[in-house]
Amino acid sequence: MLIIVLGIVVTLVTGLPVLMQMLRNHPRGLLILFFAEMWERFSYYGMRGILIFYLTQHLLFEQGDASNQYGSYTSLVYLLPLLGGLLADRWLGTRKAVAFGALLLVAGHLTMAVEGRPATQTLTYAGQAYPIAIEGRMEARTAKIVVAGQAYDFGASPEGAFEIKNLPAGAPLPAALPKGSYELKKDVDAFGKNAFYLAVSLIIMGVGFLKPNISTIVGQLYPQGDPRRDSGFTLYYYGINLGAFWAAVLCGYLGQTLGWWAGFGLAGVGMAAGFVVFVLGKKHLEGKGEPPDPELLKARVAGPLTREGLIYLGGVLGVIPVWFLVQSNDLVGWALAASILASLAFVVWFMVSQCDKVERERMMLALVLVFGSVVFFTLFEQAGTSLNLFAANSVDLMGITAAQTQSFNAGFILIFAPVFAAMWAYLGRRGRNPNPTLTFGLGLLQVGLGFLVVVWTQGLAVEYKMPLYMLGLLYLLHTTGELFLSPVGLSQITKLSVAKVVSFMMAVWFLASSIAQFVGGRIAGLMGTETVGGQVLDPAAALATSLDGFNKLGWAGVGCGVVFVALSFVIKGWAHGVDQPQEPAVIAPTVDGEQPTTSRV
């Protein structure tokens, strides 16, 4: 309850000034996109906050397998924008792509509310099966082994055996079962599992159409060199995190108290609200995001089927291969590798054959920033997997749920985003914004330090539980690092990219997140610990494994941050004044068949 009260206070104190600033100083269309993306992120983060627990507790995935599955899902969520960005650039336009993606997302999130029967588990010893009795969800969950009609707690002995607590003498099995002497079997409801895969496939396809294109519309609301652009993206980012904050608080609460269906279902309601806001606010977009060639889009290509209809049909049917793909982490890895190679080949070809020196160096700088975002988000996106499990297994939560700790990052952004927006606007008006490579380096340093402060203070743990405020400090450093990197990165991609490929480059930006999600899922999988009935067997081993992983991640972030800070002094000229307002252009006449040239007044 305390976190809800604090959230209301923070939202009112910071939210009202933000909305007033948007109404006074920014295009009205930004307000529409703000609310649409707020609800879209409500749905996404509402699901993300409880997904790892759904996998490990409802479907009884091992933590390593659950982290890999999470990585497959989130990797595809950020991979499909390559397709959505390309279709929007060529035919559909960003506004129609966003609306179609939103409908797929509504369907996907509501399908997530179909739970199916919870998976069950039994322990077999000497030919006899002993069921694991499971009740509750997340922190309210209990798992016990039933022997001769009585339920007993269990854990790991110092020697690593499966230990049954308080088992009386004369029981049909010993109190400590060495590894290899017993077998654990699961019974998973096929209908519920397949419904889950269908739901995430719809969500993946929906995000593919929506995510790159709604950010592109934000950039289109501002002319090149407009000093309000960075501030506008930071305010837009505020909307994302307002949705993320309340999603973590409310969906986590409902998921634990009422059922998984309630947490996931509320996420679906949020997405439906985002769709309604976007459709009703069309007029405020000032004609931005419309199809590049409306007549071509309306043209029939297969009997009565228009090109637009064919794209929508392809999007729906494309859910089928995604359904198969999301179930295999290895296949996702191969698809991701192919997408990386194809995207790099296209960008290199475009830079070599279609760009002049200034455009080429700007595109090269954009690629450097994309690489920085891969490193940053590999660390940052541990939030949904290893950090979420760390909160559940190894943190004294003081009355809140592990899923609700996902609100820390978003809550800090609600507090600090207006401050950063004002800072970027102040520096922009005076032409003193730090170059983007430097800001990325500072962001990487902070995300690395977030992990290291937890490692350095592990002596504060009591009974293998770290204090909640140390997890809060980690998220604070991750948040300030994010505010240095992410909104600035979104803005820079729209400014550095050549106009005809800006949506594709925005999709490449999200491809970086796809890489990070996949690699991050694999890393989190290595940090998993053994569970039975979704319950950790050895809390000491769980804490030690997490801290070892955090130490490696922390130093990787700090090292990359140092490299980026040093590199910023070498390539700062590649932007070629893209942050400066453009002067009026005079179009010179055509001479001897040459294309018109542009000169500056």
C-alpha positions in Angstrom: 0.0 0.0 0.0 2.9 2.4 0.8 4.3 2.1 -2.7 0.8 2.9 -4.2 0.5 6.1 -2.0 4.1 7.1 -3.0 3.3 6.5 -6.6 0.2 8.7 -6.5 2.2 11.5 -4.8 5.0 11.3 -7.3 2.7 11.1 -10.3 0.8 14.2 -9.2 3.8 16.3 -8.2 5.8 15.5 -11.4 3.1 14.7 -13.8 1.1 17.9 -13.8 4.1 20.1 -14.5 5.1 17.8 -17.3 1.7 17.9 -18.9 1.6 21.7 -18.6 5.0 22.0 -20.3 3.8 19.8 -23.1 0.7 21.9 -23.6 2.6 25.2 -23.6 5.8 24.5 -25.4 5.4 21.3 -27.5 3.1 20.2 -30.4 -0.3 18.9 -29.3 0.5 15.7 -31.1 3.2 14.9 -28.5 0.4 14.7 -25.8 -1.5 12.2 -27.9 1.7 10.1 -28.4 2.5 10.5 -24.8 -0.8 8.9 -23.6 -0.8 6.2 -26.4 2.7 5.1 -25.5 2.0 5.3 -21.8 -0.8 2.7 -22.1 1.2 0.6 -24.5 4.1 0.5 -22.1 1.6 -0.2 -19.3 0.7 -3.4 -21.1 4.2 -4.4 -21.9 5.7 -3.8 -18.4 2.7 -5.1 -16.7 3.3 -8.4 -18.4 7.1 -8.2 -18.0 7.0 -7.7 -14.3 5.3 -11.0 -13.6 6.4 -13.1 -16.7 9.5 -14.7 -15.1 7.4 -15.8 -12.1 4.6 -17.1 -14.4 7.3 -19.2 -16.2 9.0 -20.5 -13.1 5.9 -21.0 -10.9 2.9 -21.6 -13.2 4.7 -23.5 -16.0 7.5 -24.7 -13.7 10.4 -23.8 -16.0 13.8 -24.0 -14.3 15.2 -20.5 -13.7 17.8 -20.9 -16.5 15.3 -22.2 -19.0 12.8 -19.4 -18.0 15.5 -16.7 -18.5 16.3 -18.1 -22.0 12.6 -18.2 -22.8 12.2 -14.7 -21.6 15.2 -13.7 -23.7 13.7 -15.3 -26.8 10.4 -13.5 -26.3 11.9 -10.0 -25.6 14.5 -10.5 -28.4 11.8 -11.1 -31.0 9.8 -8.1 -29.5 12.7 -5.9 -30.5 13.6 -7.8 -33.7 10.3 -7.5 -35.5 10.5 -3.7 -35.7 12.9 -4.2 -38.6 10.0 -5.5 -40.6 7.5 -3.0 -39.2 9.8 0.0 -39.9 10.5 -1.2 -43.4 6.8 -1.6 -44.3 6.0 1.8 -42.8 8.8 3.5 -44.8 7.8 1.9 -48.1 4.0 1.7 -48.1 2.0 1.8 -44.9 3.1 5.0 -43.2 3.9 5.2 -39.5 0.4 6.1 -38.3 -1.4 3.1 -39.8 1.4 0.8 -38.7 1.0 2.0 -35.1 -2.8 1.4 -35.2 -2.5 -2.1 -36.6 0.2 -3.0 -34.2 -1.9 -1.8 -31.3 -4.8 -4.1 -32.3 -2.5 -7.1 -32.4 -1.2 -6.2 -28.9 -4.7 -6.0 -27.5 -5.3 -9.5 -28.8 -2.0 -10.8 -27.4 -2.3 -9.3 -23.9 -5.9 -10.5 -23.5 -4.8 -14.0 -24.7 -2.2 -14.0 -21.9 -5.1 -14.0 -19.4 -5.9 -17.6 -20.5 -3.9 -19.4 -17.8 -4.8 -23.1 -18.3 -4.1 -25.6 -15.5 -1.0 -24.9 -13.3 1.8 -27.4 -13.9 2.4 -30.0 -11.2 5.5 -31.8 -10.0 6.3 -35.0 -8.3 9.4 -36.5 -6.8 10.1 -40.2 -7.4 12.3 -42.2 -5.1 12.7 -46.0 -5.0 9.7 -46.4 -7.4 7.3 -44.3 -5.3 6.0 -40.9 -6.3 5.6 -38.0 -3.8 3.6 -35.0 -5.0 4.8 -31.4 -4.5 2.0 -29.4 -3.0 2.0 -25.9 -4.3 -0.2 -22.9 -3.2 -0.2 -19.2 -4.0 1.9 -17.1 -6.3 5.1 -15.1 -6.1 6.1 -14.2 -2.5 2.9 -15.7 -1.2 3.8 -19.1 -2.7 4.5 -22.2 -0.7 5.8 -25.5 -2.0 6.0 -28.7 0.2 6.5 -32.3 -0.4 3.7 -34.7 0.6 4.8 -37.9 2.4 2.2 -40.3 3.8 -0.5 -37.7 3.6 1.5 -35.0 5.4 3.2 -31.9 3.9 6.8 -31.1 4.8 9.1 -28.2 4.0 12.2 -29.0 2.0 15.5 -27.4 1.0 19.1 -28.2 0.3 21.5 -29.8 2.9 25.0 -28.5 3.3 26.1 -31.4 1.1 23.7 -30.5 -1.6 21.2 -33.2 -1.0 17.4 -32.7 -1.2 16.5 -32.4 2.5 13.0 -32.9 3.9 12.5 -30.9 7.1 11.1 -32.6 10.2 10.5 -35.9 8.5 9.7 -38.4 11.2 11.6 -41.7 11.7 10.0 -44.6 9.9 9.0 -42.5 6.9 9.1 -44.4 3.5 12.1 -42.3 2.3 15.2 -40.8 4.1 15.2 -37.1 5.2 18.2 -36.4 2.9 18.1 -37.6 -0.7 21.5 -37.4 -2.5 21.5 -36.0 -6.0 21.0 -38.7 -8.5 18.9 -40.9 -6.1 15.6 -39.3 -7.0 13.8 -37.9 -10.1 11.6 -34.9 -10.5 8.8 -35.0 -13.1 6.5 -32.3 -14.3 3.0 -32.4 -15.8 2.4 -29.2 -17.8 -1.0 -28.3 -19.3 -0.5 -28.3 -23.1 -3.5 -26.0 -23.7 -2.2 -23.3 -21.3 1.3 -23.6 -22.6 0.3 -23.2 -26.2 -2.0 -20.3 -25.3 1.0 -18.6 -23.8 3.0 -19.0 -26.9 0.1 -17.7 -29.1 -0.2 -14.7 -26.8 3.5 -13.8 -26.9 3.5 -14.3 -30.7 0.7 -11.8 -31.2 2.5 -9.4 -28.9 5.8 -9.8 -30.8 4.1 -9.1 -34.1 2.2 -6.1 -32.6 5.3 -4.5 -31.2 7.0 -5.0 -34.6 4.5 -2.7 -36.2 4.0 -0.2 -33.4 7.4 0.3 -31.6 9.7 1.9 -34.3 6.9 3.9 -35.9 5.5 5.7 -32.9 8.9 6.9 -31.9 9.5 8.1 -35.5 6.3 10.2 -35.4 7.6 12.0 -32.3 10.7 13.0 -34.3 8.6 14.1 -37.2 6.8 16.6 -35.0 9.9 18.8 -34.8 11.9 20.4 -37.6 15.6 19.6 -37.8 17.7 21.6 -35.3 14.6 22.4 -33.1 16.1 22.6 -29.6 12.8 21.2 -28.2 13.4 17.8 -29.7 15.6 16.3 -27.0 13.3 17.8 -24.3 10.3 16.4 -26.2 11.8 12.9 -26.4 12.5 13.0 -22.6 8.9 14.0 -21.9 7.8 11.2 -24.2 10.0 8.9 -22.2 8.2 10.2 -19.1 5.0 8.8 -20.5 6.6 5.5 -21.2 7.7 5.2 -17.6 4.4 6.5 -16.1 2.8 3.5 -17.7 5.7 1.2 -16.6 5.5 2.4 -13.0 1.8 1.7 -12.5 1.9 -1.5 -14.5 4.5 -2.9 -12.1 2.6 -1.8 -9.1 -0.9 -2.9 -10.1 -0.3 -5.9 -12.4 2.1 -7.3 -9.8 -0.4 -6.9 -7.0 -3.3 -8.4 -9.0 -1.1 -11.3 -10.3 -0.3 -12.3 -6.7 -3.6 -11.7 -5.0 -6.2 -12.6 -7.7 -4.4 -14.7 -10.2 -2.1 -14.6 -13.3 -5.2 -13.9 -15.4 -5.9 -10.7 -13.5 -2.4 -9.3 -13.9 -2.1 -10.1 -17.6 -5.7 -9.1 -18.2 -5.2 -5.6 -16.8 -2.2 -5.3 -19.1 -4.6 -6.0 -22.0 -7.1 -3.4 -20.8 -4.2 -0.8 -20.7 -3.3 -1.6 -24.3 -6.9 -1.1 -25.5 -6.9 2.3 -23.8 -3.8 3.2 -25.7 -5.4 2.3 -29.0 -8.4 4.4 -28.3 -6.3 7.5 -27.4 -4.2 7.1 -30.5 -7.2 6.8 -32.9 -9.1 9.7 -31.4 -6.1 11.9 -31.4 -5.3 11.5 -35.1 -6.1 15.2 -36.0 -3.4 16.4 -33.5 -0.7 14.6 -35.4 -0.8 17.4 -38.0 -0.7 14.9 -40.9 2.5 13.3 -39.8 3.0 9.6 -40.3 0.7 9.2 -43.4 1.5 6.8 -46.2 4.2 8.0 -48.6 2.0 7.1 -51.6 -1.7 6.6 -50.6 -2.7 5.6 -54.1 -0.1 2.9 -54.3 -1.3 1.6 -50.9 -4.9 1.4 -52.1 -3.9 -0.4 -55.4 -5.2 -3.9 -55.8 -2.5 -6.6 -55.9 -4.4 -9.9 -55.5 -8.0 -9.8 -56.8 -10.0 -7.6 -54.5 -7.1 -7.4 -52.0 -5.3 -4.1 -51.8 -1.7 -3.7 -50.9 -2.7 -2.4 -47.5 -5.0 -5.4 -46.9 -2.2 -7.7 -48.0 0.1 -6.2 -45.4 -2.4 -6.6 -42.7 -3.1 -10.2 -43.7 0.6 -10.9 -43.8 0.9 -9.5 -40.3 -1.8 -11.8 -39.0 -0.4 -14.9 -40.8 3.1 -14.0 -39.7 2.1 -14.9 -36.1 2.3 -18.6 -37.1 6.1 -18.7 -37.8 6.7 -16.5 -34.8 4.7 -19.1 -32.7 7.2 -21.8 -33.8 10.2 -19.5 -33.5 9.6 -18.2 -30.0 9.7 -21.7 -28.6 13.3 -22.3 -29.6 16.0 -20.1 -28.1 18.6 -21.5 -30.6 16.4 -20.6 -33.6 15.9 -17.1 -32.3 19.7 -16.8 -32.1 20.1 -17.8 -35.7 17.3 -15.5 -36.8 18.9 -12.6 -34.8 22.3 -13.3 -36.4 20.8 -13.3 -39.9 19.0 -10.0 -39.2 22.2 -8.4 -37.9 24.2 -9.4 -41.0 21.4 -8.3 -43.3 20.8 -5.0 -41.6 24.6 -4.1 -41.5 24.9 -5.1 -45.2 22.0 -2.8 -46.1 23.3 0.1 -44.0 26.9 -0.2 -45.3 25.6 -0.4 -48.9 23.4 2.7 -48.3 26.2 4.7 -46.8 28.6 3.8 -49.6 26.3 4.3 -52.6 23.7 6.8 -51.4 25.4 9.1 -49.0 27.8 12.0 -49.2 30.6 12.4 -46.7 28.6 14.3 -44.1 25.6 11.9 -44.3 28.0 8.9 -44.2 29.8 10.1 -41.0 26.5 10.9 -39.4 25.3 7.3 -40.2 28.6 5.9 -38.8 28.0 7.8 -35.6 24.5 6.4 -35.4 26.0 2.9 -35.6 28.5 3.6 -32.8 25.5 4.7 -30.7 23.7 1.5 -31.6 26.6 -0.6 -30.4 26.7 1.3 -27.1 23.0 0.7 -26.6 23.6 -3.1 -27.1 26.1 -3.1 -24.2 23.9 -0.8 -22.0 20.7 -2.8 -22.5 22.3 -6.1 -22.0 23.0 -5.0 -18.5 20.0 -2.8 -18.0 17.4 -5.4 -19.1 18.5 -7.9 -16.4 15.7 -6.2 -14.6 13.0 -8.6 -15.9 15.1 -11.8 -15.3 18.1 -12.0 -13.0 17.2 -8.9 -11.0 13.6 -9.9 -10.6 14.6 -13.3 -9.4 17.3 -11.8 -7.2 14.6 -9.6 -5.6 12.4 -12.7 -4.9 15.2 -14.9 -3.7 17.8 -12.7 -2.0 16.2 -9.4 -0.9 14.3 -8.5 2.2 11.3 -7.0 0.4 9.7 -5.4 3.5 6.1 -6.1 2.5 6.2 -5.4 -1.3 6.3 -8.0 -4.0 9.3 -8.7 -6.2 7.3 -7.8 -9.2 6.7 -4.3 -7.7 10.4 -3.7 -7.4 10.2 -3.3 -11.2 8.5 0.0 -10.4 11.7 1.5 -8.9 13.3 2.3 -12.3 10.1 3.9 -13.6 9.4 5.7 -10.4 12.9 7.3 -10.4 12.3 8.4 -14.0 9.0 10.0 -13.0 11.1 12.1 -10.5 14.2 12.8 -12.6 12.9 12.9 -16.2 11.6 16.5 -15.9 14.9 17.5 -14.4 16.8 16.0 -17.3 14.4 17.4 -19.8 15.0 20.9 -18.4 18.8 20.3 -18.4 18.9 19.2 -22.1 16.7 22.1 -23.1 18.9 24.6 -21.1 22.1 23.2 -22.7 20.5 23.0 -26.1 19.5 26.7 -26.1 23.1 27.6 -25.3 24.6 25.1 -27.8 26.5 23.3 -24.9 25.0 19.8 -25.1 27.7 17.1 -24.6 28.3 15.0 -27.7 26.2 11.8 -27.8 29.2 9.4 -27.5 30.2 11.1 -24.2 26.6 10.9 -22.8 26.5 7.2 -23.8 29.8 6.6 -22.0 28.5 8.2 -18.8 25.4 6.1 -19.0 27.4 2.9 -19.4 29.5 3.8 -16.3 26.4 4.3 -14.2 24.7 1.0 -15.2 27.9 -0.9 -14.4 28.3 0.9 -11.0 24.7 -0.1 -10.2 25.6 -3.8 -10.1 28.9 -3.1 -8.3 27.4 -1.3 -5.4 25.3 -4.4 -4.6 28.4 -6.6 -4.8 30.5 -4.2 -2.7 27.9 -4.2 0.1 27.1 -7.9 0.2 28.2 -7.9 3.9 24.9 -6.2 4.7 23.0 -9.5 3.9 21.1 -11.1 6.8 20.2 -14.7 6.4 21.1 -14.5 2.7 18.8 -11.5 2.2 20.2 -8.1 1.0 18.4 -4.9 2.3 15.8 -3.5 0.0 17.5 0.0 -0.2 20.6 -1.5 -1.9 18.4 -2.9 -4.7 16.8 0.6 -4.8 20.3 2.2 -5.2 21.1 -0.2 -8.0 17.9 0.9 -9.8 18.7 4.6 -9.1 22.1 4.3 -10.9 20.5 2.3 -13.7 17.9 5.0 -14.1 20.3 8.0 -14.2 22.4 6.0 -16.7 19.2 5.4 -18.8 18.4 9.1 -18.8 21.8 9.9 -20.1 21.6 7.3 -22.9 18.1 6.2 -24.0 16.1 9.4 -24.7 19.2 11.0 -26.2 19.8 7.9 -28.3 16.2 7.9 -29.7 16.6 11.6 -30.6 20.0 11.2 -32.2 18.9 8.3 -34.4 16.1 10.5 -35.9 18.6 13.3 -36.4 21.6 11.4 -37.7 19.8 9.1 -40.1 19.1 10.1 -43.7 15.4 10.9 -44.1 14.6 8.1 -46.5 15.8 5.4 -44.0 14.9 7.0 -40.7 12.2 4.4 -39.8 14.6 1.6 -40.7 17.4 3.1 -38.6 14.9 3.4 -35.7 14.2 -0.3 -36.2 18.0 -0.9 -36.1 18.1 0.9 -32.8 15.5 -1.6 -31.5 17.5 -4.4 -33.1 20.3 -3.4 -30.7 17.8 -4.0 -27.9 16.9 -7.3 -29.5 20.5 -8.4 -29.4 20.8 -7.2 -25.8 17.6 -9.1 -24.7 18.9 -12.3 -26.3 22.4 -12.0 -24.8 21.0 -10.8 -21.5 18.6 -13.8 -21.3 21.5 -16.2 -21.9 23.6 -14.4 -19.2 20.6 -14.5 -16.8 20.2 -18.2 -17.5 23.7 -18.8 -16.3 22.8 -17.1 -13.0 19.8 -19.3 -12.4 19.6 -21.6 -9.4 17.9 -25.0 -8.7 14.2 -25.0 -7.8 11.6 -27.5 -6.9 8.0 -26.5 -7.4 9.2 -23.1 -8.3 10.9 -22.7 -4.9 14.6 -22.1 -4.5 16.4 -25.0 -2.8 19.5 -23.3 -1.5 19.2 -19.5 -0.7 23.0 -19.2 0.1 23.9 -20.6 -3.4 21.3 -18.3 -5.0 22.8 -15.2 -3.4 26.4 -16.2 -4.2 25.5 -17.0 -7.9 23.7 -13.6 -8.3 26.5 -11.6 -6.8 29.2 -13.3 -8.9 27.2 -12.5 -12.1 26.6 -8.9 -11.0 30.3 -8.5 -10.4 31.1 -9.5 -14.0 28.3 -7.4 -15.5 29.3 -4.4 -13.4 32.9 -4.4 -14.5 31.9 -5.0 -18.1 29.7 -1.8 -18.0 32.4 0.3 -16.4 35.0 -0.8 -18.9 32.8 -0.1 -21.9 31.9 3.3 -20.4 35.5 4.3 -20.1 36.1 3.3 -23.8 33.1 5.4 -24.9 34.2 8.5 -22.9 37.7 8.3 -24.5 36.2 7.7 -28.0 33.9 10.7 -27.7 36.9 13.1 -28.1 37.9 11.3 -31.3 34.6 11.2 -33.3 32.7 14.2 -31.9 33.0 15.9 -35.3 31.0 13.1 -37.1 27.7 14.8 -36.1 28.5 17.7 -38.4 26.4 20.2 -36.4 23.2 18.1 -36.6 22.1 19.6 -33.3 22.3 23.1 -34.7 19.3 24.9 -36.2 19.3 24.8 -40.0 19.6 28.0 -41.9 17.3 28.7 -44.9 18.4 26.9 -48.1 18.6 28.4 -51.6 18.1 25.9 -54.4 20.5 26.4 -57.3 19.2 25.8 -60.8 19.9 22.6 -62.7 23.1 22.8 -64.8 23.8 20.4 -67.7 21.5 17.8 -66.4 23.0 17.8 -62.9 20.6 17.5 -59.9 19.8 20.7 -58.1 22.4 21.6 -55.4 21.8 23.2 -52.1 23.8 26.2 -50.8 23.6 27.9 -47.4 22.7 31.6 -47.1 
